[in-house]
């Protein structure tokens, strides 16, 4: 079997690739464990200046794998690992991202996407809410935009994602847009990058410290509810849920 996370290294930049295109890179327990371990290795390796997080296939990540979901505590640990890593983490997105996949993008320090990419917080449509992923997202997103998109599950494009603070930039050629970002990171000192990242992530980490336990409990309660069971079944069976009007 191919590894769920593949790794490549070039001139100080390690690229970690979500490598489960058959499941649309859904965040299964094994994939989350593999990514957490790969990030830990990058953190220990003095040869890694920065990390690029990208994907195989046309979907960055479809969100939680409803058939084999990770524990919400494990997913919080992954998001915190991205935020706390003493090296910049750059999301490279060339396709769709949904739900938990957007949370992973939001945890990154820089996020660059192709203009063909699109996004949606689909949780409300299966009877839950974007609870745990709010830890990295709400400190970054414009409040009015978060309200609109959380409540409707509406799809939005890369240009809007830039405007609301989810993405750093978007372009027709995502790799061309990424090139000056990586060039800048290669010119920066490891100590400087780590210190600058600590300054930038203080507010996000305060949110983790304050709200993580509450949001994990909310998420667990929602997923255990009758509405979530109906929403999940409807999604897996490709039918409308009972509440749809």
TIGUVEX-789038 format. One record per residue: residue in one letter; chain; z negated, x, y of N, C-alpha, C in turn. Coordinates in pm, 1 decimal. Last residue first. Layout:
NODE  resn  chain      n_pz      n_px      n_py     ca_pz     ca_px     ca_py      c_pz      c_px      c_py
NODE     A      A         Z         X         Y         Z         X         Y         Z         X         Y
...
//
This chain:
NODE  resn  chain      n_pz      n_px      n_py     ca_pz     ca_px     ca_py      c_pz      c_px      c_py
NODE     X      A    -371.5   -3584.4    2075.8    -328.0   -3716.1    2128.6    -177.4   -3717.5    2151.6
NODE     X      A    -556.9   -3437.0    1815.4    -443.2   -3425.8    1909.1    -391.0   -3564.1    1945.8
NODE     X      A    -757.8   -3448.1    1629.4    -788.7   -3488.6    1766.3    -669.8   -3489.8    1859.6
NODE     X      A    -661.4   -3350.7    1384.9    -690.1   -3493.7    1395.8    -712.0   -3538.8    1540.1
NODE     X      A    -386.3   -3118.1    1443.1    -524.9   -3152.5    1410.9    -553.6   -3299.5    1441.5
NODE     X      A     -62.3   -3112.6    1291.7    -144.6   -3138.1    1409.9    -288.1   -3166.3    1367.4
NODE     X      A      12.6   -2841.4    1060.5      13.5   -2981.8    1101.3     -70.9   -2996.7    1226.5
NODE     X      A      -4.1   -2610.9     892.8     106.9   -2632.8     989.3     123.2   -2780.2    1023.0
NODE     X      A    -215.7   -2536.2     749.5    -126.0   -2633.2     685.1      -7.5   -2670.5     774.4
NODE     X      A    -347.9   -2373.9     925.4    -298.6   -2314.4     801.2    -198.9   -2406.2     730.8
NODE     X      A    -409.1   -2564.1    1127.5    -329.2   -2444.8    1157.4    -267.7   -2388.2    1029.7
NODE     X      A    -569.0   -2744.9     986.2    -443.3   -2790.3    1046.0    -351.9   -2672.4    1076.5
NODE     X      A    -785.3   -2578.3     920.6    -703.1   -2637.4     814.2    -568.6   -2682.2     869.0
NODE     X      A    -881.1   -2525.2    1178.9    -833.6   -2416.3    1094.4    -743.7   -2468.6     983.7
NODE     X      A    -955.7   -2784.5    1260.6    -856.0   -2708.7    1334.9    -797.2   -2595.4    1253.8
NODE     X      A   -1152.4   -2849.3    1069.3   -1030.3   -2929.6    1079.4    -920.7   -2851.8    1151.8
NODE     X      A   -1338.2   -2651.7    1128.5   -1282.1   -2659.6     992.6   -1153.5   -2740.4     992.5
NODE     X      A   -1392.5   -2718.2    1393.4   -1325.7   -2591.3    1364.6   -1268.3   -2590.8    1223.6
NODE     X      A   -1522.2   -2963.5    1353.7   -1396.6   -2958.3    1429.8   -1321.3   -2828.7    1401.8
NODE     X      A   -1750.1   -2889.1    1210.7   -1650.5   -2974.3    1145.8   -1516.8   -2967.3    1220.1
NODE     X      A   -1846.2   -2538.5    1259.4   -1845.4   -2681.4    1291.5   -1734.6   -2756.1    1217.5
NODE     X      A   -1846.8   -2267.9    1238.2   -1910.0   -2342.9    1129.0   -1901.3   -2493.8    1147.8
NODE     X      A   -1739.7   -2180.6    1475.0   -1657.5   -2166.1    1354.9   -1715.7   -2241.9    1235.8
NODE     X      A   -1960.4   -2235.5    1647.3   -1833.7   -2307.4    1661.2   -1750.8   -2299.5    1533.6
NODE     X      A   -2151.7   -2052.3    1554.9   -2179.0   -2196.3    1552.6   -2050.2   -2277.9    1560.6
NODE     X      A   -2025.5   -1808.1    1604.7   -2060.3   -1844.9    1467.4   -2083.9   -1994.2    1455.4
NODE     X      A   -2006.9   -1819.2    1887.2   -1886.7   -1811.1    1804.4   -1915.6   -1856.4    1661.9
NODE     X      A   -2277.9   -1821.3    1959.5   -2190.5   -1933.7    1995.8   -2066.2   -1935.8    1906.8
NODE     X      A   -2354.6   -1570.8    1860.4   -2415.0   -1691.8    1806.0   -2331.3   -1815.0    1838.9
NODE     X      A   -2197.1   -1403.7    2021.1   -2181.8   -1400.3    1875.9   -2237.8   -1528.0    1813.9
NODE     X      A   -2304.2   -1469.6    2271.4   -2166.1   -1506.2    2241.1   -2136.2   -1498.7    2092.0
NODE     X      A   -2567.5   -1365.8    2249.4   -2544.1   -1507.5    2278.1   -2403.4   -1550.1    2238.8
NODE     X      A   -2512.6   -1091.4    2208.3   -2582.1   -1170.4    2106.5   -2558.7   -1320.0    2127.1
NODE     X      A   -2374.4   -1017.5    2452.8   -2312.6   -1006.1    2320.0   -2380.6   -1096.0    2216.8
NODE     X      A   -2479.7   -1018.2    2714.1   -2425.5   -1142.3    2658.4   -2379.7   -1135.7    2513.3
NODE     X      A   -2586.5    -769.3    2800.9   -2650.4    -895.3    2839.2   -2608.5   -1012.5    2750.5
NODE     X      A   -2423.9    -568.6    2698.6   -2568.7    -560.7    2680.4   -2635.4    -696.1    2703.6
NODE     X      A   -2168.4    -657.2    2786.6   -2198.5    -645.2    2643.8   -2350.1    -648.7    2620.7
NODE     X      A   -2208.9    -634.2    3063.7   -2180.5    -765.1    3004.7   -2207.6    -763.8    2855.1
NODE     X      A   -2238.9    -360.9    3086.2   -2351.9    -446.6    3122.6   -2334.1    -586.3    3065.1
NODE     X      A   -1980.2    -284.6    3023.1   -2087.1    -256.7    2926.6   -2213.8    -335.6    2958.8
NODE     X      A   -1848.7    -363.1    3258.4   -1813.2    -425.3    3130.9   -1924.6    -404.6    3028.7
NODE     X      A   -1966.0    -194.4    3446.8   -1982.5    -339.6    3460.3   -1950.4    -410.7    3329.7
NODE     X      A   -1887.2      63.1    3352.1   -2028.4      26.4    3365.4   -2047.3    -124.7    3367.8
NODE     X      A   -1630.5     158.0    3342.8   -1670.8      63.5    3238.4   -1816.3      17.7    3249.9
NODE     X      A   -1592.6     341.5    3546.7   -1510.6     220.4    3544.3   -1559.8     115.2    3446.4
NODE     X      A   -1767.0     552.7    3491.6   -1777.8     479.6    3618.2   -1708.7     343.8    3608.8
NODE     X      A   -1664.4     636.0    3244.2   -1801.0     582.2    3251.6   -1821.6     502.9    3380.9
NODE     X      A   -1413.0     732.6    3324.6   -1420.2     612.0    3241.6   -1559.9     552.3    3246.0
NODE     X      A   -1489.0     961.1    3466.1   -1423.4     851.7    3537.4   -1431.0     722.4    3456.6
NODE     X      A   -1594.4    1113.0    3254.8   -1680.0    1072.9    3365.9   -1619.7     956.0    3443.3
NODE     X      A   -1368.8    1146.8    3090.8   -1488.3    1082.2    3037.5   -1577.7    1031.0    3149.7
NODE     X      A   -1193.2    1280.9    3267.5   -1157.9    1151.1    3211.6   -1280.9    1076.6    3162.5
NODE     X      A   -1337.4    1518.2    3315.8   -1304.8    1427.0    3424.8   -1271.3    1288.1    3374.6
NODE     X      A   -1342.3    1631.7    3059.5   -1467.3    1595.0    3126.4   -1442.6    1494.5    3237.5
NODE     X      A   -1062.7    1672.6    3015.6   -1142.2    1584.8    2928.4   -1271.7    1538.9    2994.0
NODE     X      A    -857.5    1656.0    3311.3    -950.7    1729.1    3225.3   -1026.8    1631.2    3135.9
NODE     X      A    -511.9    1549.0    3324.9    -653.3    1532.3    3358.8    -741.5    1611.5    3262.8
NODE     X      A    -257.6    1563.2    3229.3    -293.7    1655.9    3337.5    -442.5    1652.4    3369.0
NODE     X      A    -246.7    1356.9    3047.3    -235.5    1494.5    2996.1    -273.0    1597.4    3102.3
NODE     X      A    -255.7    1138.4    3217.3    -370.0    1164.7    3130.0    -366.1    1306.9    3075.3
NODE     X      A      -0.7    1154.8    3335.2    -120.7    1170.4    3416.4    -243.5    1202.5    3332.8
NODE     X      A     158.7    1103.8    3112.5     170.6    1232.3    3181.4      46.7    1258.6    3267.1
NODE     X      A      86.4     841.8    3057.3      50.3     946.6    2962.0      60.0    1085.2    3025.3
NODE     X      A     196.9     721.7    3287.2      55.0     705.4    3255.2       9.7     818.2    3162.3
NODE     X      A     468.7     780.3    3270.5     388.4     843.9    3376.5     238.6     828.5    3354.4
NODE     X      A     530.4     625.8    3021.7     546.0     771.5    3032.7     464.3     833.1    3146.8
NODE     X      A     522.8     350.4    3034.0     405.8     420.1    2980.8     411.1     570.3    3008.8
NODE     X      A     772.1     278.2    3117.7     658.4     246.9    3204.7     533.6     323.2    3162.3
NODE     X      A     916.8     360.1    2895.5     943.9     423.5    3024.5     829.1     398.7    3121.6
NODE     X      A     810.9     183.2    2709.3     785.1     326.0    2694.2     815.8     403.2    2821.3
NODE     X      A     901.0     -68.5    2793.8     757.9     -40.7    2794.6     729.2     108.5    2783.6
NODE     X      A    1138.9    -179.0    2985.5    1123.7     -68.4    2891.2     977.8     -24.5    2893.1
NODE     X      A    1074.2    -383.3    3162.0    1169.7    -409.2    3054.7    1158.5    -303.9    2945.6
NODE     X      A     718.5    -391.8    3219.5     852.7    -343.7    3249.8     943.9    -380.2    3134.2
NODE     X      A     393.7    -417.0    3369.2     491.5    -455.4    3268.1     628.9    -409.2    3314.1
NODE     X      A      49.6    -300.9    3403.4     188.2    -315.6    3448.7     273.0    -367.9    3334.3
NODE     X      A    -204.1    -378.4    3318.6    -188.9    -284.9    3428.9     -49.6    -295.9    3490.0
NODE     X      A    -310.4    -711.3    3229.1    -225.0    -594.0    3213.6    -229.2    -506.8    3338.6
NODE     X      A    -504.5    -887.4    3332.3    -505.1    -851.8    3190.3    -427.5    -722.9    3166.0
NODE     X      A    -488.2    -967.2    3597.7    -572.9    -854.8    3564.3    -580.8    -819.3    3417.8
NODE     X      A    -309.1   -1153.3    3689.4    -446.3   -1199.7    3667.1    -540.5   -1088.5    3622.1
NODE     X      A     -65.8   -1014.3    3710.2    -125.2   -1075.2    3829.1    -272.1   -1111.0    3808.9
NODE     X      A     -11.9    -943.2    3443.3     -39.3    -838.9    3542.7    -113.2    -899.5    3662.2
NODE     X      A      34.1   -1196.1    3338.0     -75.9   -1116.2    3283.7    -111.4   -1000.4    3376.0
NODE     X      A     265.0   -1267.1    3470.2     141.1   -1336.0    3504.5      20.4   -1257.6    3453.5
NODE     X      A     436.2   -1089.0    3337.1     420.8   -1079.3    3482.3     293.0   -1150.2    3527.5
NODE     X      A     421.0   -1176.6    3070.9     364.8   -1046.5    3107.8     345.7   -1033.4    3258.3
NODE     X      A     329.9   -1531.6    3055.4     415.5   -1414.5    3035.0     350.1   -1287.4    3088.4
NODE     X      A     141.0   -1762.7    2855.5     176.5   -1702.4    2983.7     247.3   -1570.1    2959.3
NODE     X      A      65.5   -2079.6    2706.7     127.0   -1948.0    2696.1     158.9   -1894.9    2835.5
NODE     X      A    -250.4   -2247.3    2713.9    -110.7   -2235.3    2758.2     -59.9   -2092.1    2745.1
NODE     X      A    -501.4   -2327.1    2660.2    -431.5   -2255.0    2554.9    -285.9   -2230.0    2587.8
NODE     X      A    -658.4   -2458.0    2850.4    -534.3   -2521.0    2806.6    -470.5   -2455.0    2685.8
NODE     X      A    -885.8   -2302.1    2898.0    -900.3   -2445.1    2871.6    -774.2   -2509.2    2815.6
NODE     X      A    -799.8   -2038.7    2945.5    -896.7   -2065.9    2838.6    -893.5   -2213.7    2798.7
NODE     X      A    -634.6   -2081.4    3169.5    -575.4   -2036.9    3043.2    -669.5   -2055.3    2925.1
NODE     X      A    -808.1   -2175.9    3376.4    -684.6   -2245.7    3339.5    -639.6   -2210.5    3197.9
NODE     X      A   -1009.7   -1976.9    3380.6   -1040.8   -2118.7    3359.0    -919.1   -2194.2    3308.8
NODE     X      A    -860.4   -1746.6    3438.4    -932.0   -1757.4    3311.1    -963.7   -1903.4    3280.6
NODE     X      A    -774.9   -1808.3    3697.2    -675.8   -1792.6    3590.9    -742.3   -1805.7    3454.4
NODE     X      A   -1016.8   -1810.2    3832.1    -937.2   -1932.9    3826.1    -832.2   -1925.5    3715.3
NODE     X      A   -1107.1   -1534.4    3796.9   -1179.1   -1649.4    3742.4   -1095.0   -1776.4    3730.4
NODE     X      A    -905.0   -1274.5    3676.5    -930.7   -1362.3    3789.7    -995.4   -1490.7    3738.0
NODE     X      A   -1061.9   -1047.4    3443.2    -967.0   -1153.2    3475.6   -1005.8   -1227.3    3603.0
NODE     X      A   -1270.0    -865.0    3395.1   -1140.7    -815.4    3443.1   -1049.9    -926.4    3497.3
NODE     X      A   -1498.3    -981.8    3290.7   -1513.8    -890.7    3404.7   -1381.0    -846.0    3466.0
NODE     X      A   -1373.8   -1131.0    3077.8   -1416.5   -1200.0    3199.4   -1447.2   -1105.7    3314.9
NODE     X      A   -1310.9    -934.6    2868.6   -1209.2   -1002.1    2948.6   -1261.4   -1059.8    3080.2
NODE     X      A   -1513.2    -821.3    2716.1   -1432.6    -732.9    2799.6   -1341.7    -807.2    2897.5
NODE     X      A   -1634.8   -1081.7    2644.0   -1713.4    -964.2    2684.4   -1630.4    -864.6    2765.1
NODE     X      A   -1461.5   -1268.8    2548.6   -1496.3   -1277.1    2689.7   -1573.3   -1154.9    2737.0
NODE     X      A   -1446.5   -1241.6    2279.1   -1350.5   -1163.2    2358.1   -1375.6   -1173.8    2507.7
NODE     X      A   -1642.2   -1425.0    2194.0   -1669.1   -1281.0    2186.0   -1572.9   -1201.4    2273.6
NODE     X      A   -1497.9   -1681.2    2277.6   -1636.5   -1641.9    2305.3   -1653.1   -1490.4    2308.9
NODE     X      A   -1282.8   -1882.0    2331.0   -1269.7   -1735.4    2339.1   -1405.1   -1672.1    2370.7
NODE     X      A   -1367.0   -2139.0    2085.6   -1351.9   -2091.8    2223.3   -1339.0   -1940.3    2223.0
NODE     X      A   -1244.1   -2398.2    1863.6   -1342.1   -2296.1    1900.4   -1317.4   -2254.5    2045.4
NODE     X      A   -1041.6   -2570.6    1777.6   -1178.3   -2619.9    1783.2   -1284.3   -2517.2    1815.0
NODE     X      A    -788.3   -2481.4    1795.6    -841.3   -2494.2    1659.5    -990.3   -2529.4    1661.8
NODE     X      A    -739.5   -2476.0    2061.3    -651.4   -2561.3    1981.0    -692.0   -2567.9    1834.8
NODE     X      A    -901.4   -2288.3    2173.0    -937.9   -2429.5    2192.0    -854.6   -2521.9    2103.6
NODE     X      A    -764.6   -2043.7    2107.2    -887.9   -2083.8    2038.2    -917.3   -2232.4    2051.4
NODE     X      A    -548.7   -1927.0    2227.0    -523.4   -2044.7    2142.6    -649.7   -2100.9    2077.3
NODE     X      A    -446.1   -1790.3    2490.6    -579.7   -1809.5    2434.7    -577.1   -1939.0    2353.6
NODE     X      A    -150.3   -1598.2    2481.4    -213.6   -1730.2    2486.2    -351.6   -1723.3    2424.6
NODE     X      A     146.1   -1421.7    2592.5       4.7   -1425.5    2558.2     -44.4   -1570.2    2558.7
NODE     X      A     436.6   -1204.8    2552.2     365.0   -1321.6    2603.0     230.3   -1335.2    2534.3
NODE     X      A     694.6    -969.5    2642.5     567.8   -1003.0    2577.8     512.3   -1133.7    2633.5
NODE     X      A     911.1    -892.2    2789.0     934.3    -994.4    2687.0     805.5   -1036.9    2617.1
NODE     X      A     829.4    -681.1    2939.8     841.4    -810.6    3007.9     867.9    -923.6    2909.3
NODE     X      A     585.4    -488.0    2758.8     723.9    -522.6    2790.0     727.8    -658.9    2857.9
NODE     X      A     286.6    -348.6    2902.1     358.9    -437.8    2811.1     503.4    -450.8    2853.7
NODE     X      A     -13.3    -168.5    2914.2     125.9    -173.3    2957.1     203.1    -256.1    2854.6
NODE     X      A    -331.9    -111.5    3021.1    -252.2    -195.0    2931.7    -112.9    -211.3    2990.4
NODE     X      A    -620.4      90.7    3012.3    -489.1      67.3    3072.4    -410.3     -15.9    2971.8
NODE     X      A    -848.7      56.1    2859.5    -860.8     100.6    2998.0    -733.0      77.9    3077.7
NODE     X      A    -913.6    -229.6    2646.6    -848.7    -101.8    2677.4    -858.8     -69.9    2826.5
NODE     X      A   -1006.7    -484.9    2623.8   -1104.8    -376.7    2609.8   -1046.6    -241.3    2647.5
NODE     X      A    -776.8    -638.7    2638.3    -868.9    -639.1    2751.2    -973.5    -529.8    2744.7
NODE     X      A    -671.8    -600.7    2383.0    -600.0    -547.2    2498.9    -695.4    -535.9    2617.9
NODE     X      A    -865.3    -744.7    2241.7    -846.9    -603.0    2213.7    -772.7    -534.8    2329.0
NODE     X      A    -823.5   -1000.7    2343.2    -950.8    -933.3    2365.2    -941.3    -784.2    2342.7
NODE     X      A    -575.9   -1053.3    2239.0    -586.0   -1034.7    2383.5    -718.6    -967.4    2417.7
NODE     X      A    -646.4   -1085.2    1973.5    -557.7    -975.3    2009.9    -559.8    -947.5    2158.5
NODE     X      A    -792.0   -1322.7    1977.6    -862.4   -1196.0    1963.4    -777.5   -1074.7    1994.1
NODE     X      A    -526.3   -1484.6    2130.3    -669.3   -1494.4    2102.0    -734.5   -1355.9    2093.7
NODE     X      A    -223.0   -1299.3    2085.5    -294.4   -1426.5    2088.4    -443.9   -1401.7    2068.1
NODE     X      A      78.3   -1158.5    2189.5     -64.0   -1137.8    2159.8    -134.4   -1271.4    2177.4
NODE     X      A     415.5   -1049.8    2119.2     315.0   -1151.9    2146.1     174.0   -1101.0    2118.2
NODE     X      A     546.8    -739.2    2249.3     556.3    -861.9    2171.1     444.1    -956.9    2207.8
NODE     X      A     446.0    -471.5    2294.0     588.6    -505.6    2298.0     609.6    -629.6    2210.8
NODE     X      A     202.9    -279.9    2444.3     232.4    -411.9    2388.5     380.9    -441.1    2404.4
NODE     X      A     -33.8     -45.6    2431.5     112.7     -55.0    2444.0     156.3    -180.3    2369.5
NODE     X      A    -333.4      37.7    2588.1    -263.2     -59.8    2505.0    -114.2     -55.6    2536.5
NODE     X      A    -522.7     324.3    2581.2    -409.6     259.9    2648.3    -342.8     163.7    2550.5
NODE     X      A    -827.2     462.1    2647.7    -752.0     389.9    2545.8    -648.0     305.4    2617.8
NODE     X      A    -972.4     775.7    2741.5    -899.8     653.6    2775.9    -827.3     594.6    2654.8
NODE     X      A   -1281.4     865.4    2590.8   -1141.5     899.9    2615.9   -1068.1     770.5    2649.9
NODE     X      A   -1523.3     797.5    2483.6   -1520.7     885.5    2600.1   -1380.9     938.7    2632.6
NODE     X      A   -1555.2     453.6    2413.9   -1493.3     578.8    2371.9   -1479.7     671.5    2492.2
NODE     X      A   -1644.4     207.8    2507.2   -1734.3     323.4    2517.7   -1670.4     456.3    2480.2
NODE     X      A   -1432.0      30.1    2456.9   -1483.7      44.9    2592.8   -1564.2     173.8    2608.2
NODE     X      A   -1400.3      58.6    2178.4   -1287.6      85.6    2269.1   -1339.4     114.2    2409.7
NODE     X      A   -1656.7     -20.2    2093.0   -1607.4     114.1    2060.4   -1492.3     152.0    2153.6
NODE     X      A   -1659.9    -285.9    2168.0   -1746.0    -191.9    2239.3   -1702.0     -47.7    2213.3
NODE     X      A   -1479.4    -388.0    1982.4   -1450.2    -397.8    2125.5   -1533.3    -297.8    2205.2
NODE     X      A   -1622.1    -326.8    1743.2   -1489.7    -270.7    1769.0   -1458.6    -273.7    1918.7
NODE     X      A   -1856.4    -478.7    1776.4   -1865.9    -332.8    1764.5   -1731.3    -266.1    1791.3
NODE     X      A   -1745.1    -735.6    1771.7   -1809.4    -686.2    1894.7   -1819.1    -533.9    1891.2
NODE     X      A   -1671.4    -734.5    1502.3   -1567.5    -738.8    1604.9   -1623.1    -694.9    1739.6
NODE     X      A   -1919.5    -731.0    1382.4   -1828.7    -618.7    1357.8   -1718.7    -615.9    1462.9
NODE     X      A   -2017.2    -977.6    1467.3   -2087.2    -854.6    1507.4   -1997.1    -732.4    1489.8
NODE     X      A   -1844.2   -1155.6    1340.0   -1837.0   -1142.0    1486.2   -1910.7   -1018.6    1536.4
NODE     X      A   -1685.0   -1017.2    1052.1   -1807.5   -1067.8    1113.4   -1794.4   -1056.2    1265.4
NODE     X      A   -1332.4   -1093.5    1026.9   -1444.7   -1000.2    1032.6   -1569.7   -1073.5    1079.4
NODE     X      A   -1166.9   -1326.6     803.2   -1213.1   -1283.1     934.8   -1323.4   -1179.6     926.5
NODE     X      A    -945.1   -1409.7     626.8   -1035.8   -1297.8     598.5   -1091.6   -1243.1     729.1
NODE     X      A    -812.4   -1630.7     726.2    -837.7   -1623.4     581.7    -937.0   -1513.0     545.6
NODE     X      A    -776.5   -1591.6     992.5    -859.0   -1705.4     953.4    -888.8   -1706.1     804.2
NODE     X      A    -795.8   -1313.0    1171.8    -737.5   -1357.3    1045.2    -826.7   -1468.6     990.6
NODE     X      A    -779.7   -1341.7    1524.6    -859.6   -1333.7    1402.3    -781.0   -1383.8    1281.7
NODE     X      A    -458.1   -1246.5    1660.4    -597.4   -1285.0    1670.6    -666.2   -1276.6    1535.6
NODE     X      A    -208.0   -1146.2    1628.0    -218.6   -1292.1    1634.9    -362.4   -1338.5    1649.4
NODE     X      A    -100.5    -864.7    1807.9    -198.2    -921.7    1714.4    -206.3   -1071.6    1738.0
NODE     X      A     172.3    -803.1    1869.4      63.8    -704.8    1884.4     -51.1    -744.4    1792.7
NODE     X      A     459.4    -874.1    1696.5     332.9    -931.6    1741.5     229.5    -819.6    1751.8
NODE     X      A     684.4    -763.6    1579.5     698.7    -830.7    1708.4     572.6    -894.2    1762.3
NODE     X      A     602.4    -439.8    1431.0     649.3    -577.0    1432.7     646.0    -637.1    1572.0
NODE     X      A     307.8    -246.4    1487.7     434.0    -264.7    1415.4     472.5    -411.7    1421.2
NODE     X      A     151.3    -141.6    1796.0     166.9    -231.1    1680.8     303.0    -216.4    1616.1
NODE     X      A    -106.5      52.1    1965.2      16.8     -26.4    1962.6      31.0     -97.2    1828.6
NODE     X      A    -292.1     246.4    2174.6    -305.8     144.3    2071.2    -183.0      54.6    2075.5
NODE     X      A    -343.4     582.1    2238.6    -253.7     468.6    2261.5    -270.1     373.6    2143.6
NODE     X      A    -597.4     784.0    2371.3    -550.0     706.2    2256.9    -456.1     597.5    2306.8
NODE     X      A    -640.4    1126.5    2483.0    -638.1     981.2    2504.7    -579.0     915.9    2380.6
NODE     X      A    -691.0    1377.2    2379.0    -716.0    1354.4    2521.2    -724.3    1204.8    2551.1
NODE     X      A    -797.9    1531.3    2097.5    -748.2    1401.6    2144.8    -788.8    1382.7    2290.5
NODE     X      A    -925.1    1759.3    2019.7    -782.2    1768.9    2047.3    -721.5    1639.8    2098.0
NODE     X      A   -1181.0    1693.2    1950.6   -1160.5    1753.7    2082.7   -1012.8    1767.5    2118.5
NODE     X      A   -1273.2    1411.4    1788.4   -1171.0    1515.6    1785.5   -1144.8    1569.2    1926.2
NODE     X      A   -1439.8    1193.3    1803.0   -1497.9    1321.6    1759.1   -1401.8    1439.1    1772.0
NODE     X      A   -1273.4     984.8    1878.1   -1383.8    1021.9    1964.8   -1442.8    1157.3    1930.9
NODE     X      A   -1108.8     964.4    1656.0   -1051.9    1011.2    1782.7   -1161.8    1057.4    1877.6
NODE     X      A   -1294.4     857.0    1475.9   -1237.2     989.9    1451.5   -1177.6    1047.6    1579.0
NODE     X      A   -1334.0     606.7    1594.3   -1446.4     700.1    1582.8   -1396.2     841.7    1559.9
NODE     X      A   -1080.8     496.2    1558.3   -1128.0     524.6    1693.7   -1245.4     623.0    1691.6
NODE     X      A   -1082.7     468.0    1279.7    -983.8     555.6    1343.2   -1025.1     591.4    1485.1
NODE     X      A   -1291.9     281.1    1244.6   -1303.1     416.3    1190.8   -1206.6     512.9    1255.7
NODE     X      A   -1178.6      58.3    1371.8   -1305.8     113.3    1419.9   -1323.5     256.3    1370.9
NODE     X      A    -956.2      18.5    1206.0    -936.5      56.0    1345.3   -1064.2     116.1    1403.7
NODE     X      A   -1079.5     -52.9     964.4    -992.7      64.3     969.9    -973.0     112.0    1113.2
NODE     X      A   -1218.8    -287.0    1037.2   -1292.7    -169.9     988.0   -1208.8     -43.4    1000.8
NODE     X      A    -999.5    -448.2    1103.8   -1098.8    -415.3    1206.0   -1179.5    -293.3    1163.8
NODE     X      A    -874.3    -466.0     852.3    -804.0    -404.0     964.7    -902.7    -362.5    1073.4
NODE     X      A   -1072.8    -597.3     691.9   -1028.4    -459.9     661.5    -957.6    -391.7     777.8
NODE     X      A   -1100.6    -848.0     837.6   -1213.2    -756.4     822.8   -1166.6    -615.2     787.4
NODE     X      A    -809.2    -896.0    1050.0    -886.6    -916.6     927.9   -1004.6    -820.3     925.5
NODE     X      A    -642.1    -990.8    1288.2    -761.8    -906.5    1285.3    -848.6    -944.9    1166.0
NODE     X      A    -292.1    -971.3    1223.3    -414.6   -1050.1    1238.8    -536.0    -960.8    1215.9
NODE     X      A     -32.1    -874.4    1230.8    -143.1    -787.5    1272.5    -269.9    -866.9    1303.3
NODE     X      A     116.2   -1061.4    1100.0     124.0   -1057.8    1246.1       5.5    -978.3    1303.2
NODE     X      A     114.8   -1004.4     838.0      12.9   -1100.1     882.9      11.1   -1111.0    1035.6
NODE     X      A     319.6    -820.6     828.9     332.2    -940.2     744.8     230.3   -1046.5     782.6
NODE     X      A     234.7    -603.7     983.4     326.7    -701.7    1042.5     342.1    -828.2     959.7
NODE     X      A      10.2    -416.8    1010.4      10.7    -528.7     916.5     104.9    -637.9     967.3
NODE     X      A     -77.0    -193.1    1167.8      33.4    -183.5    1072.1      23.6    -291.4     963.5
NODE     X      A    -135.1     -72.8    1477.9    -171.7    -184.5    1390.2     -54.3    -206.7    1296.5
NODE     X      A    -155.4     268.0    1537.1     -64.2     154.1    1525.5    -121.3      50.4    1430.2
NODE     X      A    -248.8     505.9    1766.3    -295.9     424.9    1654.5    -214.1     296.8    1651.9
NODE     X      A    -167.7     816.4    1882.0    -121.7     677.6    1878.7    -170.8     611.6    1750.8
NODE     X      A    -315.4    1057.9    2077.8    -311.2     999.5    1944.1    -270.4     852.9    1954.7
NODE     X      A    -220.7    1319.8    2277.1    -224.1    1173.1    2270.8    -215.1    1128.7    2125.5
NODE     X      A    -188.2    1593.7    2267.8    -315.4    1539.8    2313.9    -328.6    1389.0    2306.9
NODE     X      A      81.3    1619.0    2167.7      36.6    1676.2    2295.4     -86.0    1604.2    2350.9
NODE     X      A      59.9    1365.1    1942.3     156.2    1447.6    2015.3      97.0    1489.2    2149.0
NODE     X      A       4.3    1201.4    1635.7     -52.0    1279.9    1745.3      56.4    1364.7    1809.2
NODE     X      A     -56.8     889.5    1472.1      34.0    1000.2    1503.4     -20.1    1071.0    1626.4
NODE     X      A    -158.6     662.5    1220.6    -195.5     751.8    1330.1     -89.9     860.2    1345.8
NODE     X      A    -197.1     318.7    1121.9    -134.2     449.7    1109.3    -163.8     531.1    1234.9
NODE     X      A    -385.7      87.3     952.9    -375.2     159.6    1079.7    -306.6     292.2    1051.5
NODE     X      A    -347.1       7.7     696.0    -350.3     -96.5     798.5    -341.6     -37.2     938.6
NODE     X      A    -116.4     198.0     494.5    -244.7     183.3     564.0    -235.6      75.9     672.1
NODE     X      A      68.1      41.9     228.2      66.6     114.0     355.2     -69.9      96.9     420.9
NODE     X      A       0.0      83.4    -119.4       0.0       0.0       0.0       0.0      87.0     124.7
//
